[in-house]
Protein backbone atom coordinates (compact mmCIF):
# COMPACT_ATOMS: atom_id res chain seq x y z
CA UNK A 1 0.00 0.00 0.00
CA UNK A 2 1.37 3.40 -0.95
CA UNK A 3 1.87 6.18 1.54
CA UNK A 4 -0.63 9.07 1.15
CA UNK A 5 0.70 12.14 -0.65
CA UNK A 6 -0.10 15.40 1.15
CA UNK A 7 1.81 18.16 -0.67
CA UNK A 8 -0.07 19.88 -3.49
CA UNK A 9 2.67 19.55 -6.12
CA UNK A 10 3.05 15.85 -5.35
CA UNK A 11 -0.70 15.25 -5.52
CA UNK A 12 -1.01 17.09 -8.84
CA UNK A 13 2.08 15.44 -10.33
CA UNK A 14 0.83 11.97 -9.40
CA UNK A 15 -2.83 12.39 -10.40
CA UNK A 16 -2.76 10.06 -13.42
CA UNK A 17 -6.46 10.65 -14.14
CA UNK A 18 -8.31 7.55 -15.30
CA UNK A 19 -11.56 7.94 -17.26
CA UNK A 20 -14.30 5.42 -16.49
CA UNK A 21 -15.76 3.82 -19.62
CA UNK A 22 -19.44 4.08 -18.67
CA UNK A 23 -21.45 7.17 -17.71
CA UNK A 24 -22.92 7.84 -14.28
CA UNK A 25 -25.90 9.79 -13.05
CA UNK A 26 -26.92 11.29 -9.72
CA UNK A 27 -30.30 10.17 -8.35
CA UNK A 28 -32.21 10.94 -5.24
CA UNK A 29 -33.25 7.89 -3.28
CA UNK A 30 -37.00 7.77 -2.93
CA UNK A 31 -40.08 5.67 -3.57
CA UNK A 32 -39.56 5.84 -7.36
CA UNK A 33 -36.04 4.36 -7.03
CA UNK A 34 -35.95 0.95 -5.39
CA UNK A 35 -32.73 0.90 -3.36
CA UNK A 36 -32.24 -2.84 -3.79
CA UNK A 37 -32.40 -2.54 -7.59
CA UNK A 38 -29.71 0.17 -7.54
CA UNK A 39 -27.10 -1.55 -5.35
CA UNK A 40 -25.36 -3.31 -8.26
CA UNK A 41 -24.97 -0.05 -10.17
CA UNK A 42 -24.04 2.16 -7.23
CA UNK A 43 -20.74 4.00 -7.05
CA UNK A 44 -21.53 6.18 -4.03
CA UNK A 45 -24.22 6.74 -1.43
CA UNK A 46 -24.35 10.12 0.33
CA UNK A 47 -26.78 10.75 3.16
CA UNK A 48 -27.88 14.38 3.50
CA UNK A 49 -30.45 16.01 5.75
CA UNK A 50 -32.83 16.34 2.79
CA UNK A 51 -32.44 12.71 1.74
CA UNK A 52 -29.97 10.32 0.15
CA UNK A 53 -28.13 10.84 -3.12
CA UNK A 54 -26.78 7.91 -5.09
CA UNK A 55 -24.23 8.00 -7.88
CA UNK A 56 -25.04 5.08 -10.14
CA UNK A 57 -23.98 3.76 -13.52
CA UNK A 58 -26.30 5.23 -16.12
CA UNK A 59 -28.25 3.17 -18.58
CA UNK A 60 -27.46 4.27 -22.12
CA UNK A 61 -31.09 5.02 -22.91
CA UNK A 62 -31.81 7.04 -19.76
CA UNK A 63 -32.53 10.72 -20.51
CA UNK A 64 -31.10 12.12 -17.25
CA UNK A 65 -27.86 14.10 -17.46
CA UNK A 66 -24.92 11.71 -17.65
CA UNK A 67 -21.58 12.33 -16.01
CA UNK A 68 -18.16 10.88 -16.74
CA UNK A 69 -16.34 9.42 -13.76
CA UNK A 70 -12.65 10.24 -13.52
CA UNK A 71 -10.51 8.73 -10.76
CA UNK A 72 -7.32 10.52 -9.76
CA UNK A 73 -4.91 7.64 -9.20
CA UNK A 74 -2.70 9.46 -6.68
CA UNK A 75 -3.21 8.21 -3.11
CA UNK A 76 -4.03 11.67 -1.79
CA UNK A 77 -3.94 12.30 1.93
CA UNK A 78 -7.38 13.14 3.32
CA UNK A 79 -5.70 16.10 5.05
CA UNK A 80 -3.84 17.23 1.92
CA UNK A 81 -4.66 20.81 1.02
CA UNK A 82 -5.41 22.21 -2.42
CA UNK A 83 -5.97 19.26 -4.77
CA UNK A 84 -9.72 19.72 -5.06
CA UNK A 85 -9.34 23.48 -5.47
CA UNK A 86 -6.63 23.17 -8.13
CA UNK A 87 -8.58 20.59 -10.14
CA UNK A 88 -11.90 22.45 -9.84
CA UNK A 89 -10.22 25.74 -10.78
CA UNK A 90 -8.56 24.23 -13.85
CA UNK A 91 -11.85 22.77 -15.04
CA UNK A 92 -13.82 25.91 -14.13
CA UNK A 93 -11.58 28.05 -16.36
CA UNK A 94 -12.85 25.94 -19.27
CA UNK A 95 -16.45 26.16 -18.03
CA UNK A 96 -16.58 22.48 -17.04
CA UNK A 97 -18.71 21.58 -14.02
CA UNK A 98 -17.00 19.22 -11.58
CA UNK A 99 -18.51 17.22 -8.72
CA UNK A 100 -15.90 15.70 -6.41
CA UNK A 101 -16.15 12.74 -4.05
CA UNK A 102 -13.13 12.08 -1.86
CA UNK A 103 -12.53 8.53 -0.70
CA UNK A 104 -9.82 7.01 1.49
CA UNK A 105 -7.36 6.33 -1.35
CA UNK A 106 -8.46 8.49 -4.29
CA UNK A 107 -10.52 11.45 -5.37
CA UNK A 108 -13.29 10.86 -7.88
CA UNK A 109 -14.51 13.55 -10.26
CA UNK A 110 -17.77 13.64 -12.15
CA UNK A 111 -17.90 15.96 -15.15
CA UNK A 112 -20.53 16.32 -17.89
CA UNK A 113 -20.30 13.28 -20.18
CA UNK A 114 -19.95 15.35 -23.35
CA UNK A 115 -16.98 17.29 -21.91
CA UNK A 116 -15.06 14.28 -20.57
CA UNK A 117 -12.24 14.31 -23.14
CA UNK A 118 -11.66 18.03 -22.64
CA UNK A 119 -11.60 17.49 -18.87
CA UNK A 120 -9.04 14.69 -19.26
CA UNK A 121 -6.80 16.96 -21.36
CA UNK A 122 -6.94 19.67 -18.69
CA UNK A 123 -6.23 17.25 -15.85
CA UNK A 124 -3.28 15.69 -17.67
CA UNK A 125 -1.90 19.16 -18.34
CA UNK A 126 -2.23 20.14 -14.67
CA UNK A 127 -0.35 16.98 -13.71
CA UNK A 128 2.35 17.54 -16.31
CA UNK A 129 2.83 21.18 -15.24
CA UNK A 130 3.32 20.05 -11.63
CA UNK A 131 6.12 17.68 -12.68
CA UNK A 132 8.19 20.53 -14.16
N, CA, C and O atoms as a DFTB+ gen file, in Angstrom:
528 C
 N C O
     1  1       0.843      -1.175       0.000
     2  2       0.000       0.000       0.000
     3  2       0.889       1.240       0.000
     4  3       1.850       1.331       0.765
     5  1       0.556       2.185      -0.864
     6  2       1.365       3.396      -0.955
     7  2       1.050       4.355       0.188
     8  3      -0.042       4.351       0.756
     9  1       2.034       5.166       0.497
    10  2       1.869       6.178       1.536
    11  2       1.100       7.360       0.934
    12  3       1.381       7.758      -0.196
    13  1       0.127       7.933       1.675
    14  2      -0.628       9.066       1.150
    15  2       0.273      10.264       0.842
    16  3       1.214      10.556       1.579
    17  1      -0.028      10.935      -0.237
    18  2       0.703      12.140      -0.646
    19  2      -0.083      13.331      -0.127
    20  3      -1.294      13.415      -0.334
    21  1       0.609      14.272       0.560
    22  2      -0.100      15.402       1.151
    23  2       0.284      16.751       0.559
    24  3      -0.472      17.712       0.708
    25  1       1.440      16.859      -0.113
    26  2       1.810      18.162      -0.668
    27  2       1.135      18.359      -2.019
    28  3       1.001      17.413      -2.795
    29  1       0.712      19.591      -2.299
    30  2      -0.068      19.878      -3.494
    31  2       0.665      19.504      -4.772
    32  3       0.074      18.878      -5.652
    33  1       1.924      19.867      -4.897
    34  2       2.670      19.547      -6.119
    35  2       2.755      18.041      -6.329
    36  3       2.622      17.559      -7.453
    37  1       2.976      17.304      -5.258
    38  2       3.052      15.850      -5.352
    39  2       1.721      15.229      -5.738
    40  3       1.673      14.282      -6.522
    41  1       0.629      15.772      -5.179
    42  2      -0.696      15.248      -5.519
    43  2      -1.021      15.527      -6.984
    44  3      -1.525      14.652      -7.689
    45  1      -0.735      16.741      -7.440
    46  2      -1.009      17.088      -8.843
    47  2      -0.132      16.269      -9.791
    48  3      -0.609      15.749     -10.799
    49  1       1.141      16.162      -9.457
    50  2       2.080      15.438     -10.329
    51  2       1.702      13.967     -10.452
    52  3       1.911      13.362     -11.503
    53  1       1.153      13.388      -9.398
    54  2       0.833      11.967      -9.401
    55  2      -0.618      11.642      -9.713
    56  3      -1.040      10.501      -9.527
    57  1      -1.393      12.615     -10.182
    58  2      -2.833      12.394     -10.397
    59  2      -3.148      11.216     -11.316
    60  3      -4.019      10.407     -10.995
    61  1      -2.472      11.104     -12.428
    62  2      -2.760      10.058     -13.418
    63  2      -4.260       9.809     -13.549
    64  3      -4.738       8.727     -13.208
    65  1      -5.015      10.809     -14.044
    66  2      -6.464      10.646     -14.135
    67  2      -6.859       9.468     -15.022
    68  3      -6.297       9.262     -16.098
    69  1      -7.818       8.717     -14.554
    70  2      -8.312       7.550     -15.295
    71  2      -9.800       7.751     -15.571
    72  3     -10.594       7.909     -14.643
    73  1     -10.170       7.744     -16.847
    74  2     -11.558       7.935     -17.261
    75  2     -12.304       6.609     -17.197
    76  3     -11.842       5.607     -17.743
    77  1     -13.454       6.600     -16.535
    78  2     -14.300       5.418     -16.495
    79  2     -14.991       5.287     -17.850
    80  3     -15.332       6.289     -18.478
    81  1     -15.192       4.062     -18.290
    82  2     -15.757       3.822     -19.617
    83  2     -17.246       4.118     -19.713
    84  3     -17.729       4.522     -20.771
    85  1     -17.975       3.923     -18.631
    86  2     -19.437       4.081     -18.669
    87  2     -19.860       5.341     -17.937
    88  3     -19.202       5.761     -16.985
    89  1     -20.967       5.953     -18.381
    90  2     -21.448       7.172     -17.714
    91  2     -22.137       6.864     -16.381
    92  3     -22.543       5.734     -16.108
    93  1     -22.250       7.907     -15.572
    94  2     -22.921       7.841     -14.280
    95  2     -24.020       8.892     -14.257
    96  3     -24.055       9.801     -15.087
    97  1     -24.910       8.747     -13.293
    98  2     -25.898       9.789     -13.048
    99  2     -26.140       9.883     -11.553
   100  3     -25.913       8.927     -10.811
   101  1     -26.603      11.043     -11.123
   102  2     -26.925      11.289      -9.724
   103  2     -28.435      11.130      -9.577
   104  3     -29.198      11.718     -10.343
   105  1     -28.867      10.345      -8.605
   106  2     -30.296      10.167      -8.352
   107  2     -30.566      10.352      -6.867
   108  3     -29.722      10.092      -6.010
   109  1     -31.771      10.810      -6.609
   110  2     -32.212      10.945      -5.237
   111  2     -32.929       9.662      -4.864
   112  3     -33.780       9.179      -5.610
   113  1     -32.588       9.115      -3.722
   114  2     -33.249       7.888      -3.277
   115  2     -34.651       8.242      -2.807
   116  3     -34.839       9.143      -1.990
   117  1     -35.615       7.531      -3.326
   118  2     -36.997       7.772      -2.931
   119  2     -37.868       6.624      -3.385
   120  3     -37.361       5.610      -3.864
   121  1     -39.164       6.768      -3.240
   122  2     -40.080       5.673      -3.575
   123  2     -40.005       5.255      -5.049
   124  3     -40.272       4.099      -5.377
   125  1     -39.641       6.192      -5.941
   126  2     -39.562       5.841      -7.358
   127  2     -38.282       5.090      -7.703
   128  3     -38.183       4.525      -8.793
   129  1     -37.304       5.068      -6.809
   130  2     -36.040       4.361      -7.025
   131  2     -35.888       3.283      -5.967
   132  3     -35.589       3.592      -4.814
   133  1     -36.086       2.045      -6.329
   134  2     -35.946       0.946      -5.387
   135  2     -34.467       0.748      -5.058
   136  3     -33.670       0.391      -5.926
   137  1     -34.119       0.981      -3.813
   138  2     -32.730       0.902      -3.357
   139  2     -32.084      -0.425      -3.715
   140  3     -30.941      -0.451      -4.172
   141  1     -32.786      -1.512      -3.519
   142  2     -32.240      -2.845      -3.789
   143  2     -31.861      -2.980      -5.260
   144  3     -30.823      -3.560      -5.579
   145  1     -32.686      -2.454      -6.156
   146  2     -32.397      -2.537      -7.590
   147  2     -31.168      -1.720      -7.983
   148  3     -30.546      -2.004      -9.007
   149  1     -30.814      -0.723      -7.197
   150  2     -29.712       0.173      -7.544
   151  2     -28.359      -0.263      -6.985
   152  3     -27.326       0.237      -7.429
   153  1     -28.342      -1.177      -6.029
   154  2     -27.100      -1.551      -5.349
   155  2     -26.021      -2.000      -6.336
   156  3     -24.867      -1.597      -6.191
   157  1     -26.353      -2.802      -7.309
   158  2     -25.362      -3.312      -8.257
   159  2     -24.777      -2.252      -9.169
   160  3     -23.715      -2.460      -9.755
   161  1     -25.449      -1.121      -9.299
   162  2     -24.968      -0.055     -10.175
   163  2     -24.380       1.117      -9.389
   164  3     -23.910       2.088      -9.983
   165  1     -24.403       1.031      -8.074
   166  2     -24.035       2.160      -7.225
   167  2     -22.524       2.366      -7.125
   168  3     -21.761       1.423      -6.916
   169  1     -22.122       3.613      -7.279
   170  2     -20.739       4.003      -7.048
   171  2     -20.611       4.655      -5.673
   172  3     -19.643       4.416      -4.952
   173  1     -21.593       5.477      -5.319
   174  2     -21.530       6.180      -4.035
   175  2     -22.933       6.387      -3.477
   176  3     -23.917       6.469      -4.211
   177  1     -22.983       6.468      -2.157
   178  2     -24.217       6.744      -1.427
   179  2     -23.883       7.854      -0.440
   180  3     -23.008       7.695       0.412
   181  1     -24.586       8.983      -0.559
   182  2     -24.350      10.117       0.334
   183  2     -25.648      10.458       1.040
   184  3     -26.668      10.728       0.404
   185  1     -25.596      10.442       2.364
   186  2     -26.785      10.750       3.163
   187  2     -26.727      12.230       3.549
   188  3     -25.777      12.688       4.184
   189  1     -27.766      12.961       3.148
   190  2     -27.882      14.376       3.499
   191  2     -29.148      14.566       4.324
   192  3     -30.000      13.679       4.387
   193  1     -29.262      15.717       4.947
   194  2     -30.446      16.007       5.755
   195  2     -31.725      15.909       4.923
   196  3     -32.760      15.459       5.415
   197  1     -31.647      16.335       3.656
   198  2     -32.827      16.340       2.790
   199  2     -33.148      14.966       2.189
   200  3     -34.226      14.773       1.626
   201  1     -32.238      14.033       2.304
   202  2     -32.441      12.709       1.737
   203  2     -31.127      12.144       1.234
   204  3     -30.077      12.767       1.395
   205  1     -31.178      10.984       0.632
   206  2     -29.969      10.316       0.153
   207  2     -29.770      10.562      -1.336
   208  3     -30.728      10.608      -2.108
   209  1     -28.510      10.718      -1.721
   210  2     -28.128      10.841      -3.120
   211  2     -27.289       9.625      -3.463
   212  3     -26.408       9.229      -2.701
   213  1     -27.567       9.041      -4.610
   214  2     -26.784       7.911      -5.094
   215  2     -26.131       8.304      -6.406
   216  3     -26.737       8.984      -7.234
   217  1     -24.897       7.874      -6.589
   218  2     -24.229       8.001      -7.875
   219  2     -24.214       6.583      -8.437
   220  3     -23.609       5.678      -7.862
   221  1     -24.890       6.408      -9.569
   222  2     -25.043       5.075     -10.142
   223  2     -24.604       5.074     -11.601
   224  3     -24.573       6.113     -12.260
   225  1     -24.265       3.886     -12.091
   226  2     -23.977       3.757     -13.521
   227  2     -25.254       4.048     -14.280
   228  3     -26.325       3.558     -13.925
   229  1     -25.136       4.843     -15.322
   230  2     -26.301       5.226     -16.116
   231  2     -26.589       4.177     -17.179
   232  3     -25.676       3.566     -17.736
   233  1     -27.848       3.986     -17.444
   234  2     -28.248       3.167     -18.584
   235  2     -28.162       4.060     -19.811
   236  3     -28.534       5.232     -19.766
   237  1     -27.672       3.501     -20.896
   238  2     -27.457       4.274     -22.119
   239  2     -28.706       5.012     -22.584
   240  3     -28.608       6.117     -23.116
   241  1     -29.863       4.423     -22.393
   242  2     -31.088       5.018     -22.913
   243  2     -31.784       5.941     -21.918
   244  3     -32.874       6.435     -22.204
   245  1     -31.182       6.182     -20.763
   246  2     -31.809       7.037     -19.757
   247  2     -31.584       8.501     -20.117
   248  3     -30.460       8.892     -20.429
   249  1     -32.649       9.323     -20.079
   250  2     -32.526      10.717     -20.508
   251  2     -31.863      11.666     -19.501
   252  3     -31.520      12.793     -19.857
   253  1     -31.681      11.231     -18.271
   254  2     -31.103      12.117     -17.252
   255  2     -29.705      12.550     -17.655
   256  3     -29.045      11.855     -18.427
   257  1     -29.239      13.687     -17.147
   258  2     -27.861      14.096     -17.463
   259  2     -26.876      13.004     -17.050
   260  3     -26.973      12.448     -15.956
   261  1     -25.947      12.711     -17.922
   262  2     -24.920      11.714     -17.646
   263  2     -23.612      12.414     -17.320
   264  3     -23.299      13.476     -17.859
   265  1     -22.860      11.794     -16.427
   266  2     -21.576      12.325     -16.009
   267  2     -20.488      11.283     -16.245
   268  3     -20.721      10.082     -16.109
   269  1     -19.314      11.756     -16.596
   270  2     -18.157      10.881     -16.737
   271  2     -17.462      10.803     -15.392
   272  3     -17.249      11.823     -14.737
   273  1     -17.112       9.605     -14.983
   274  2     -16.338       9.416     -13.762
   275  2     -14.859       9.415     -14.101
   276  3     -14.421       8.732     -15.027
   277  1     -14.099      10.185     -13.344
   278  2     -12.646      10.245     -13.516
   279  2     -12.029      10.019     -12.140
   280  3     -12.309      10.763     -11.200
   281  1     -11.199       9.004     -12.025
   282  2     -10.512       8.729     -10.762
   283  2      -9.094       9.255     -10.838
   284  3      -8.362       8.945     -11.779
   285  1      -8.701      10.048      -9.855
   286  2      -7.319      10.522      -9.756
   287  2      -6.546       9.425      -9.032
   288  3      -6.827       9.128      -7.871
   289  1      -5.586       8.831      -9.706
   290  2      -4.907       7.641      -9.196
   291  2      -3.940       7.901      -8.044
   292  3      -3.504       6.959      -7.381
   293  1      -3.601       9.162      -7.798
   294  2      -2.702       9.458      -6.676
   295  2      -3.413       9.092      -5.368
   296  3      -4.607       9.343      -5.209
   297  1      -2.668       8.502      -4.446
   298  2      -3.212       8.212      -3.115
   299  2      -3.083       9.495      -2.303
   300  3      -2.117       9.687      -1.564
   301  1      -4.076      10.369      -2.455
   302  2      -4.035      11.672      -1.794
   303  2      -4.415      11.544      -0.326
   304  3      -5.340      10.817       0.037
   305  1      -3.682      12.264       0.499
   306  2      -3.942      12.296       1.931
   307  2      -5.265      13.013       2.166
   308  3      -5.514      14.053       1.557
   309  1      -6.104      12.490       3.020
   310  2      -7.376      13.142       3.319
   311  2      -7.179      14.529       3.931
   312  3      -8.089      15.358       3.898
   313  1      -5.992      14.782       4.491
   314  2      -5.703      16.100       5.051
   315  2      -4.843      16.943       4.125
   316  3      -4.412      18.032       4.505
   317  1      -4.585      16.454       2.910
   318  2      -3.838      17.225       1.920
   319  2      -4.658      18.441       1.499
   320  3      -5.877      18.360       1.346
   321  1      -3.981      19.555       1.317
   322  2      -4.663      20.810       1.022
   323  2      -4.433      21.233      -0.427
   324  3      -3.296      21.274      -0.895
   325  1      -5.515      21.544      -1.131
   326  2      -5.413      22.213      -2.417
   327  2      -5.719      21.399      -3.653
   328  3      -5.940      21.983      -4.714
   329  1      -5.744      20.071      -3.571
   330  2      -5.967      19.263      -4.769
   331  2      -7.348      19.537      -5.371
   332  3      -7.465      19.795      -6.569
   333  1      -8.374      19.482      -4.552
   334  2      -9.724      19.719      -5.056
   335  2      -9.835      21.114      -5.657
   336  3     -10.421      21.288      -6.726
   337  1      -9.274      22.103      -4.975
   338  2      -9.342      23.482      -5.469
   339  2      -8.599      23.637      -6.789
   340  3      -9.100      24.293      -7.702
   341  1      -7.424      23.051      -6.906
   342  2      -6.633      23.170      -8.132
   343  2      -7.337      22.510      -9.309
   344  3      -7.386      23.070     -10.404
   345  1      -7.879      21.325      -9.082
   346  2      -8.577      20.594     -10.137
   347  2      -9.851      21.340     -10.540
   348  3     -10.104      21.549     -11.726
   349  1     -10.646      21.737      -9.551
   350  2     -11.898      22.452      -9.835
   351  2     -11.616      23.768     -10.553
   352  3     -12.347      24.135     -11.472
   353  1     -10.570      24.480     -10.149
   354  2     -10.220      25.744     -10.785
   355  2      -9.810      25.531     -12.242
   356  3     -10.233      26.276     -13.126
   357  1      -8.987      24.512     -12.487
   358  2      -8.563      24.229     -13.855
   359  2      -9.739      23.908     -14.762
   360  3      -9.796      24.370     -15.901
   361  1     -10.667      23.123     -14.259
   362  2     -11.850      22.770     -15.045
   363  2     -12.808      23.958     -15.168
   364  3     -13.428      24.152     -16.213
   365  1     -12.925      24.746     -14.105
   366  2     -13.817      25.912     -14.132
   367  2     -13.378      26.932     -15.177
   368  3     -14.217      27.562     -15.820
   369  1     -12.079      27.096     -15.348
   370  2     -11.583      28.046     -16.355
   371  2     -12.071      27.673     -17.751
   372  3     -12.203      28.542     -18.613
   373  1     -12.337      26.401     -17.978
   374  2     -12.854      25.936     -19.271
   375  2     -14.379      25.823     -19.247
   376  3     -14.981      25.379     -20.225
   377  1     -15.004      26.219     -18.145
   378  2     -16.454      26.156     -18.033
   379  2     -16.989      24.750     -17.841
   380  3     -18.125      24.460     -18.217
   381  1     -16.176      23.872     -17.258
   382  2     -16.582      22.480     -17.043
   383  2     -16.986      22.280     -15.583
   384  3     -16.185      22.487     -14.672
   385  1     -18.233      21.875     -15.376
   386  2     -18.706      21.578     -14.022
   387  2     -17.972      20.353     -13.492
   388  3     -17.642      19.441     -14.250
   389  1     -17.719      20.340     -12.182
   390  2     -17.001      19.220     -11.581
   391  2     -17.585      18.927     -10.207
   392  3     -17.627      19.800      -9.340
   393  1     -18.035      17.695     -10.017
   394  2     -18.515      17.224      -8.723
   395  2     -17.471      16.250      -8.198
   396  3     -17.088      15.309      -8.893
   397  1     -17.012      16.477      -6.971
   398  2     -15.904      15.704      -6.411
   399  2     -16.376      14.861      -5.231
   400  3     -17.116      15.336      -4.370
   401  1     -15.941      13.612      -5.206
   402  2     -16.154      12.735      -4.053
   403  2     -14.773      12.245      -3.621
   404  3     -14.063      11.604      -4.396
   405  1     -14.403      12.548      -2.389
   406  2     -13.126      12.084      -1.857
   407  2     -13.349      10.771      -1.121
   408  3     -14.275      10.640      -0.321
   409  1     -12.492       9.811      -1.401
   410  2     -12.534       8.533      -0.700
   411  2     -11.193       8.339       0.010
   412  3     -10.319       9.202      -0.071
   413  1     -11.028       7.230       0.695
   414  2      -9.820       7.006       1.491
   415  2      -8.550       7.037       0.646
   416  3      -7.553       7.629       1.061
   417  1      -8.564       6.415      -0.523
   418  2      -7.363       6.328      -1.347
   419  2      -7.309       7.332      -2.489
   420  3      -6.230       7.808      -2.839
   421  1      -8.457       7.662      -3.075
   422  2      -8.464       8.485      -4.286
   423  2      -9.589       9.502      -4.257
   424  3     -10.539       9.393      -3.482
   425  1      -9.454      10.491      -5.125
   426  2     -10.523      11.447      -5.365
   427  2     -11.194      11.067      -6.679
   428  3     -10.539      10.628      -7.624
   429  1     -12.503      11.242      -6.721
   430  2     -13.290      10.857      -7.881
   431  2     -14.040      12.085      -8.377
   432  3     -14.748      12.743      -7.615
   433  1     -13.879      12.384      -9.655
   434  2     -14.507      13.548     -10.255
   435  2     -15.635      13.093     -11.163
   436  3     -15.558      12.032     -11.783
   437  1     -16.672      13.895     -11.235
   438  2     -17.775      13.638     -12.152
   439  2     -18.006      14.912     -12.949
   440  3     -18.377      15.949     -12.399
   441  1     -17.783      14.816     -14.249
   442  2     -17.899      15.959     -15.151
   443  2     -18.964      15.618     -16.205
   444  3     -19.257      14.443     -16.427
   445  1     -19.540      16.629     -16.851
   446  2     -20.526      16.322     -17.889
   447  2     -19.954      15.362     -18.926
   448  3     -18.829      15.537     -19.395
   449  1     -20.741      14.348     -19.279
   450  2     -20.304      13.283     -20.183
   451  2     -19.741      13.832     -21.480
   452  3     -18.721      13.343     -21.964
   453  1     -20.387      14.841     -22.051
   454  2     -19.952      15.347     -23.349
   455  2     -18.708      16.226     -23.278
   456  3     -18.205      16.665     -24.312
   457  1     -18.207      16.487     -22.075
   458  2     -16.980      17.292     -21.915
   459  2     -15.844      16.468     -21.313
   460  3     -14.824      17.022     -20.902
   461  1     -16.019      15.148     -21.261
   462  2     -15.056      14.276     -20.575
   463  2     -13.659      14.324     -21.192
   464  3     -12.670      14.364     -20.461
   465  1     -13.561      14.320     -22.503
   466  2     -12.239      14.313     -23.143
   467  2     -11.506      15.631     -22.886
   468  3     -10.299      15.644     -22.643
   469  1     -12.242      16.722     -22.942
   470  2     -11.656      18.034     -22.642
   471  2     -11.179      18.078     -21.193
   472  3     -10.104      18.604     -20.905
   473  1     -11.978      17.528     -20.288
   474  2     -11.597      17.486     -18.872
   475  2     -10.326      16.667     -18.689
   476  3      -9.432      17.066     -17.943
   477  1     -10.242      15.532     -19.360
   478  2      -9.042      14.694     -19.255
   479  2      -7.803      15.440     -19.748
   480  3      -6.739      15.339     -19.136
   481  1      -7.927      16.175     -20.829
   482  2      -6.801      16.960     -21.356
   483  2      -6.336      17.980     -20.326
   484  3      -5.136      18.138     -20.100
   485  1      -7.280      18.668     -19.705
   486  2      -6.942      19.673     -18.689
   487  2      -6.271      19.030     -17.492
   488  3      -5.266      19.544     -17.001
   489  1      -6.802      17.921     -17.013
   490  2      -6.227      17.245     -15.846
   491  2      -4.818      16.732     -16.138
   492  3      -3.927      16.859     -15.299
   493  1      -4.617      16.166     -17.299
   494  2      -3.275      15.687     -17.667
   495  2      -2.298      16.843     -17.763
   496  3      -1.133      16.703     -17.391
   497  1      -2.759      17.987     -18.258
   498  2      -1.902      19.162     -18.343
   499  2      -1.530      19.685     -16.953
   500  3      -0.379      20.049     -16.708
   501  1      -2.503      19.719     -16.053
   502  2      -2.231      20.142     -14.669
   503  2      -1.172      19.228     -14.043
   504  3      -0.258      19.704     -13.370
   505  1      -1.295      17.948     -14.262
   506  2      -0.348      16.981     -13.709
   507  2       1.039      17.170     -14.328
   508  3       2.051      17.166     -13.628
   509  1       1.066      17.333     -15.625
   510  2       2.347      17.537     -16.313
   511  2       3.029      18.821     -15.845
   512  3       4.239      18.831     -15.616
   513  1       2.262      19.903     -15.703
   514  2       2.830      21.181     -15.245
   515  2       3.427      21.048     -13.849
   516  3       4.438      21.684     -13.551
   517  1       2.821      20.234     -12.989
   518  2       3.324      20.051     -11.629
   519  2       4.609      19.253     -11.591
   520  3       5.355      19.338     -10.615
   521  1       4.886      18.483     -12.626
   522  2       6.119      17.682     -12.682
   523  2       7.319      18.483     -13.157
   524  3       8.452      18.006     -13.088
   525  1       7.083      19.682     -13.634
   526  2       8.187      20.527     -14.160
   527  2       8.934      21.210     -13.068
   528  3       9.881      21.949     -13.336
